[in-house]
Amino acid sequence: MSGSSDHKRRRFGALLALALLAACGGGDRAGEPLDALTAQQIFERGERQVSQGNADDAAFTFGEIERLYPYSEYAQRALIMQAYAYHLDEDYPNSRAAAQRYLDFYPAEQDAAYAAYLLALSYYDQIDEVGRDQGLTFQALQALRRVIETYPDSEYARTSVLKFDLAFDHLAAKEMEIGRYYLKRGQYAAAVNRFRTVVEDFQTTTHTPEALHRLVESYLSLGLVEEAQTAGAILGHNYRSTEWYEASFVLLTGEGLNPNATGDNWLASIYRQVLRGEWL
């Protein structure tokens, strides 16, 4: 057993020596102040810090290149890496600031699309559960749209489209949550306003069928029969196979009503657009 232990100690010592030798040979020059290193050496140290999970240290290291070698080719590369390192560290304000500086200084460079995407992510990755304030969601949508419109041929545009759809759905979910809150408390007019927003402004999201059903519920509670029937008619036209149409059908027929578009209201206008194929 003692021979085995000696072997392990010798092997560990050899590995440690090799690791130290590799660090010195790799140009890291650990322990030396950054101002004693070249721009390339500082950049490589920052890359190693990122790979080792030291994103906070890496962000500082990349920032020193901008300070010590502001006109070098590494200054440009370090700025986008600093934005990336800050994002890894979940320091979203500083990530956004570094990404914006890159866009200000190098708007035509290849990494500009990635800088814009990182800026959008600095908002998107902070979107919390539906119950929180949705200001960040609006900012994420605006930033993602800029990526999509400014860099349509980039790989980040395609990813931004997916995230845009998810963020858009998130906003609709917020409206639905508030609408349900009002509905449960018998504040039907306030509930209608929220569900109407989903139907009119978020009609491409997954929440539209439920919003229409909740409108049926709310309008029946308010005694607005024509509006309730028309909401049911739109459900039947577009979402007949859903549970929401089935629930609305039961509600309407239970009152002796049918899901037919009647009257002259905002839902009837939407229904006419549906029939012309102009809605959704």
Buried (B, 14 or more C-beta within 10 A) or exposed (E): EEEEEEEEEEEEEEEEEEEEEEEEEEBBBEEEEBEEBBBBBBBBBBBBBBEEEBBBBBBBBBBBBBEBBEEBEBBBBBBBBBBBBBBBBEBBEBBBBBBBBBBEBBEEBEBBBBBBBBBBBBBBBBBEEBEEEBEBBEBBBEBBBBBBEBBEEBEBBEBBBEBBBBBBBBBBBBBBBBBBEBBEEEBBEBBBBBBBBBBEEBBEBEBBBBBBBBBBBBBBBBEBBBBBBBBBBBBBBBBEEBEBBBBBBEBBEEEEBEBEBBEEBEBBEBBEEBEEEEBE
